[in-house]
């Protein structure tokens, strides 16, 4: 039977939280640890030093658009690659896999096993050249000094807006909330494509006009108490034809113990707006032919209540990084989307230190993924890759998000992602915009909370 957290007595909820609650009241960093921020650590907690094995040193030499780059912010211009002349240092293949296996995830190894002739990981010189604005660093320091998980493990107490809540994470649930509440864009508008690529290479297309507004990351909100709404969003379906005109608006809370994730949907067939009884978790993601779950966007999102969260420490892994080239307007879908996986010629991987976060399904809860292992960037807190396991604890999917530094927003932006089904051989390419006239329009400041109401959904559908 599936438990409903809203119906549980408080004691039962605490018991069910398990690993999430452990050590929560001791989450604040020590004064010595806080003193390392901006010195031996980046201002958001990453280790500044590089390694002999190839992890790059943090330079943080650029804020916004680098010198010599022709870019006009807040116009929807496609990303421009400051490393466009670089070539791979080497390429990992099925033939030399044993040499690099210690720096790969189980999902990556499974991709080599399934596609030994075509799957490759091109590894480039690493760069950590971009930094956050000063207000992000100030909020990160405040959070390191004061923020703690609340008693039920579903929200953060004494935190502030403007940065990730736990620059010096102590346990798994703190890592999970870093991924949920990183510093990212506060406004985004984009028309994004989704490709359900079948095992024979044929494609079923989805498309949506997406608007999102993060209430945590507006510069004027930095340093304010971490409370209320996290974000608001609207999704207007353009493809496939059978779903065209469907509109969804949602509201995301900061504290999942106090507030509920809400979704209203406009149905063009009935011309009615209705509130979805429960939104998120493993419900199908619109426009992906049911191949993605809602909580797979950005690899994990929404309430963490159904899982126990465990930190497995840091590892050095070859992960997608500085993915500017992938998102250029010269990239054609026909060249990118190949049988089995994306064309490696457009991909860029670097060796990075990542936090390894394991989520295992709690007894009494339901989800199609019994376990998920996420790999979080040490500088941003955002998940870069994830391996997903089924109810038999068998590896089922491998997914990756290709981030790039958005010059418009002075932060790292989640671009195109790939969700590989290791059983069927198909995959979903999500958040494609390479062939759209505009890339995501970031931080223009033209979105308002009134655009994300049930009435707004009705107006958008008419």
C-alpha positions in Angstrom: 0.0 0.0 0.0 1.3 3.5 -0.8 1.6 5.8 2.2 0.1 9.3 2.0 2.4 11.6 4.0 -0.3 14.1 4.6 -2.3 11.4 6.6 0.6 10.2 8.7 0.9 11.0 12.4 4.0 13.1 13.1 5.8 10.2 14.8 5.3 7.9 11.9 6.4 10.6 9.4 9.7 11.0 11.4 10.3 7.3 11.5 9.7 6.9 7.8 12.1 9.7 7.0 14.9 7.4 8.1 18.3 8.4 6.6 16.9 11.9 5.7 16.6 13.0 9.3 19.9 11.6 10.6 22.2 14.3 11.8 19.9 17.1 10.6 20.2 19.2 13.7 24.0 19.1 13.4 24.1 20.3 9.8 25.7 23.7 10.3 29.3 23.9 9.3 32.0 24.7 11.8 33.6 28.1 11.9 36.8 26.5 10.5 34.9 25.1 7.6 33.1 28.4 6.9 36.4 30.1 7.0 37.6 28.0 4.0 34.8 29.4 1.7 36.4 31.7 -0.9 39.8 30.5 0.1 40.7 26.8 -0.3 37.0 26.2 -1.2 35.0 28.1 -3.8 32.4 30.3 -2.3 29.8 27.6 -2.9 31.9 24.8 -1.3 33.9 23.1 -4.1 37.6 22.4 -3.7 39.5 25.0 -5.5 42.6 22.8 -6.1 42.9 20.6 -9.2 44.4 17.1 -9.2 47.2 15.3 -10.9 44.7 13.0 -12.5 43.1 15.9 -14.4 40.4 17.6 -12.3 40.9 21.3 -13.2 41.8 24.0 -10.8 39.0 26.6 -10.1 40.0 29.9 -11.6 36.7 31.8 -11.5 38.3 34.3 -13.9 35.1 35.1 -15.7 31.7 36.5 -14.5 29.2 36.8 -17.4 30.4 37.0 -21.0 34.1 36.3 -21.4 36.4 38.8 -23.2 36.3 38.5 -27.0 32.9 36.7 -27.1 30.3 38.3 -29.3 27.1 37.8 -27.2 24.0 39.9 -26.6 22.4 38.9 -23.3 18.6 38.4 -22.8 17.8 38.0 -26.5 17.6 34.3 -26.9 21.0 34.0 -28.7 22.4 30.5 -28.8 25.4 29.8 -26.6 28.8 30.8 -27.9 31.7 28.4 -27.1 34.7 30.1 -25.5 36.6 26.8 -26.0 35.6 26.2 -29.6 39.2 25.6 -30.8 39.9 22.8 -28.3 40.2 19.1 -29.4 39.7 16.1 -27.2 42.7 15.0 -25.1 41.6 11.4 -25.7 38.5 9.4 -26.3 37.2 6.5 -24.2 35.9 3.6 -26.2 34.9 0.0 -25.5 38.4 -1.1 -26.4 40.2 1.1 -23.8 37.4 1.1 -21.2 39.5 -0.8 -18.6 42.0 2.0 -18.5 39.4 4.6 -17.5 36.7 2.5 -15.7 37.5 3.8 -12.3 36.3 7.2 -13.4 33.0 6.0 -15.0 29.6 5.3 -13.6 27.8 2.0 -13.8 25.5 3.5 -16.4 28.3 4.7 -18.6 29.9 1.3 -18.5 26.5 -0.2 -19.5 26.3 2.1 -22.4 29.7 0.8 -23.7 28.5 -2.8 -23.2 25.3 -2.1 -25.2 26.9 0.0 -28.0 30.5 -1.1 -28.2 31.0 0.0 -31.8 29.5 3.5 -31.6 29.4 4.8 -28.0 32.4 7.1 -27.2 33.3 9.6 -24.4 35.5 12.4 -25.8 37.4 13.9 -22.9 38.6 17.5 -23.0 40.9 19.7 -21.0 38.9 20.7 -17.9 37.9 24.3 -17.1 36.4 25.9 -14.1 36.7 29.4 -15.3 33.2 30.9 -14.5 32.1 32.3 -11.1 29.0 33.4 -9.4 28.0 37.0 -8.5 29.1 38.3 -5.1 25.5 38.1 -3.6 25.6 34.3 -4.3 28.7 34.0 -2.3 27.3 36.0 0.6 24.1 33.9 0.7 26.2 30.7 0.6 28.3 31.8 3.6 25.1 32.7 5.5 23.6 29.3 4.7 26.8 27.5 5.8 26.6 29.3 9.1 22.9 28.9 9.8 21.0 26.5 7.6 19.8 23.1 8.9 17.4 20.5 7.7 14.1 20.7 9.5 12.9 17.7 11.6 11.0 15.9 8.9 13.7 16.2 6.3 11.4 18.0 3.8 12.6 21.6 4.1 15.4 23.8 5.2 15.3 26.0 8.4 17.2 29.2 8.9 18.4 29.3 5.2 18.4 32.3 2.9 17.7 32.8 -0.8 20.3 33.4 -3.4 22.5 30.3 -3.2 22.4 26.6 -2.6 21.5 25.8 1.1 24.4 23.6 2.1 27.8 24.7 0.7 29.5 22.2 3.1 27.0 19.2 3.0 27.1 16.7 5.8 24.7 14.0 4.5 22.5 12.8 1.7 19.4 14.9 2.2 21.5 18.0 2.3 23.0 17.1 -1.1 19.4 16.4 -2.4 18.4 19.9 -1.4 21.4 21.4 -3.0 20.2 19.9 -6.2 16.7 21.1 -5.6 17.6 24.7 -4.6 20.8 25.7 -6.5 21.5 29.2 -7.8 20.1 29.2 -11.3 18.1 31.5 -13.7 15.2 33.4 -12.2 13.3 33.8 -15.5 13.3 31.4 -18.5 11.1 31.2 -21.6 11.8 28.7 -24.3 10.3 26.6 -27.0 11.8 23.2 -26.5 11.7 20.0 -28.4 11.6 16.5 -27.0 12.6 13.5 -29.2 11.5 10.0 -28.3 14.2 8.1 -30.3 13.1 4.5 -30.8 15.6 1.6 -31.0 15.5 1.7 -34.9 16.4 5.4 -34.9 12.9 6.7 -35.8 11.7 9.7 -33.8 8.4 10.6 -32.2 8.4 14.4 -31.6 7.1 16.5 -28.8 7.3 20.3 -28.4 6.3 22.7 -25.7 6.4 26.4 -25.0 7.8 26.6 -21.5 7.9 29.5 -19.0 9.5 29.3 -15.6 10.1 31.8 -12.8 12.3 31.0 -9.9 11.4 33.0 -6.8 14.6 32.1 -5.0 17.2 33.5 -7.4 16.1 37.1 -8.1 19.0 39.3 -7.1 16.8 41.5 -5.0 15.7 38.4 -3.0 19.2 37.3 -2.1 19.7 37.1 1.7 15.9 36.9 2.4 14.5 34.0 4.4 14.2 30.7 2.5 10.5 30.3 2.6 7.3 30.4 0.5 7.3 29.3 -3.2 10.4 27.9 -4.9 9.3 28.4 -8.5 6.3 28.7 -10.8 6.0 27.2 -14.3 3.8 27.0 -17.4 4.0 24.4 -20.1 1.9 24.8 -23.3 2.0 21.7 -25.5 2.5 22.2 -29.2 3.3 18.6 -30.2 2.2 15.8 -30.6 -1.0 16.8 -32.3 -3.2 14.8 -29.9 -1.9 16.8 -27.0 -1.7 20.2 -28.7 -3.2 23.0 -26.7 -2.9 21.3 -23.3 -1.6 23.8 -20.7 -0.2 23.1 -17.3 0.8 25.6 -14.6 2.5 24.5 -11.4 3.8 25.9 -8.2 6.8 24.5 -6.3 7.2 24.9 -2.6 10.4 25.5 -0.7 9.3 23.3 2.2 7.6 20.1 1.1 6.5 19.4 4.7 4.5 22.6 5.0 3.3 23.1 1.4 2.2 20.9 -1.5 3.4 20.9 -5.1 0.4 22.1 -7.1 -0.5 21.6 -10.8 -3.5 22.8 -12.8 -4.2 21.6 -16.3 -6.2 23.1 -19.1 -7.8 20.4 -21.4 -8.5 21.8 -24.9 -11.1 19.1 -25.4 -13.3 20.1 -22.5 -12.1 23.7 -22.3 -11.8 23.2 -18.6 -9.1 23.8 -16.0 -8.8 21.2 -13.2 -6.4 20.8 -10.4 -4.3 17.6 -10.6 -4.9 15.6 -7.3 -1.2 14.7 -7.0 1.6 16.1 -9.2 5.1 14.8 -9.7 7.0 11.7 -8.8 6.7 9.0 -11.5 3.8 10.5 -13.4 4.7 10.7 -17.2 6.4 13.8 -18.4 4.2 15.5 -21.1 5.6 15.4 -24.6 8.0 12.4 -24.0 5.6 9.6 -25.0 5.6 8.5 -21.4 9.3 7.6 -21.5 10.3 10.2 -18.8 8.9 10.7 -15.4 8.1 14.2 -14.1 10.7 13.9 -11.4 13.4 13.1 -13.9 13.6 16.7 -15.2 17.1 17.9 -14.1 17.5 14.2 -13.0 15.6 14.7 -9.8 13.0 17.3 -8.7 10.1 17.6 -6.3 9.5 16.2 -2.8 12.3 13.9 -1.6 9.8 12.0 0.7 9.7 8.7 -1.1 13.4 8.0 -0.8 16.1 7.5 1.8 19.1 9.6 0.8 22.7 8.6 1.4 25.9 10.4 0.6 28.6 8.1 -0.9 31.2 10.9 -0.8 33.1 12.4 -3.7 34.5 10.7 -6.7 36.3 11.8 -9.8 34.1 11.1 -12.8 34.1 12.0 -16.5 30.9 14.1 -16.7 29.3 16.4 -19.3 30.8 19.9 -18.8 31.0 23.3 -20.6 28.6 22.0 -23.2 28.5 25.1 -25.3 29.1 23.4 -28.7 26.2 21.0 -28.2 23.7 23.9 -28.0 24.9 25.9 -31.1 22.3 26.8 -33.7 24.5 25.0 -36.3 23.6 21.6 -34.7 21.0 19.7 -36.7 18.8 17.1 -35.0 19.4 14.6 -37.8 23.1 14.8 -37.1 22.8 14.7 -33.3 20.2 12.0 -32.7 21.6 8.6 -33.8 20.5 5.1 -33.2 21.1 4.2 -29.5 22.6 7.4 -28.3 23.5 11.0 -29.2 26.3 11.6 -31.6 29.5 11.7 -29.5 31.0 14.3 -31.9 28.8 17.0 -30.3 29.5 16.0 -26.7 32.2 17.3 -24.2 33.3 15.5 -21.0 35.7 16.6 -18.4 37.1 14.9 -15.3 35.4 16.5 -12.3 34.9 15.8 -8.6 31.3 15.0 -8.0 29.2 14.2 -5.0 27.7 10.7 -5.3 24.1 10.6 -3.9 22.2 7.4 -3.6 18.4 7.4 -3.2 16.7 4.1 -2.2 12.9 3.8 -2.2 11.4 3.6 1.3 9.3 0.7 2.4 5.6 1.3 1.7 6.2 3.9 -1.0 5.8 3.4 -4.8 8.0 4.6 -7.6 9.1 3.0 -10.9 12.7 3.6 -9.8 13.7 1.6 -6.7 17.1 3.3 -6.6 18.7 6.3 -8.3 22.3 7.3 -8.0 23.0 10.9 -8.8 26.3 12.6 -9.5 26.3 16.3 -8.4 28.8 19.0 -9.4 30.8 20.1 -6.4 30.8 23.7 -7.4 27.0 24.2 -8.2 25.2 21.3 -6.4 23.4 20.5 -9.6 23.0 16.9 -10.8 25.0 16.1 -14.0 24.3 12.4 -14.4 22.1 9.7 -12.9 21.8 6.0 -13.0 18.3 4.5 -12.4 17.4 1.0 -11.1 14.2 -0.9 -11.3 12.4 -2.9 -8.6 14.7 -5.8 -9.1 17.7 -3.5 -8.4 18.7 -3.9 -12.1 20.3 -1.0 -13.9 17.5 0.4 -16.2 18.4 3.9 -17.4 21.4 6.2 -17.6 20.8 9.9 -18.0 22.9 13.1 -18.3 22.2 16.8 -18.4 24.5 19.0 -20.4 25.1 22.3 -18.6 26.7 25.4 -19.9 27.4 28.7 -18.3 24.7 31.2 -19.3 26.2 34.6 -19.8 22.8 36.2 -19.4 22.4 34.8 -15.9 25.9 34.4 -14.4 25.2 30.8 -13.6 25.2 27.3 -15.0 22.1 26.4 -17.1 20.7 22.9 -17.6 20.6 22.4 -21.4 19.8 19.3 -23.5 19.5 16.1 -21.5 19.5 12.4 -22.7 17.7 9.6 -20.9 18.9 6.2 -22.2 16.7 3.1 -21.7 19.3 0.2 -21.4 16.6 -2.4 -21.9 14.7 -1.1 -25.0 17.6 0.6 -26.7 15.6 3.8 -27.1 16.1 7.1 -25.5 14.6 10.6 -24.9 16.5 13.7 -26.0 14.9 16.4 -23.8 15.1 20.2 -23.9 16.3 20.4 -27.4 16.4 23.9 -28.9 19.2 23.8 -31.4 16.9 24.1 -34.4 14.6 26.7 -32.8 15.0 30.3 -33.9 15.8 31.3 -30.3 17.6 29.6 -27.5 16.2 29.9 -24.0 15.4 33.6 -23.2 17.0 33.9 -19.8 16.6 36.5 -17.0 14.9 39.1 -19.2 12.7 39.8 -16.2 9.5 39.8 -18.2 7.7 37.1 -16.2 5.4 37.8 -13.3 3.6 35.6 -10.7 0.2 36.4 -12.3 1.3 34.4 -15.4 1.2 31.1 -13.4 -2.4 30.9 -12.2 -5.3 28.6 -13.2 -6.8 31.5 -15.0 -3.6 32.1 -16.9 -3.7 28.4 -18.0 -7.2 29.0 -19.3 -6.2 32.1 -21.1 -3.2 30.4 -22.7 -5.3 27.5 -23.9 -8.0 29.7 -25.6 
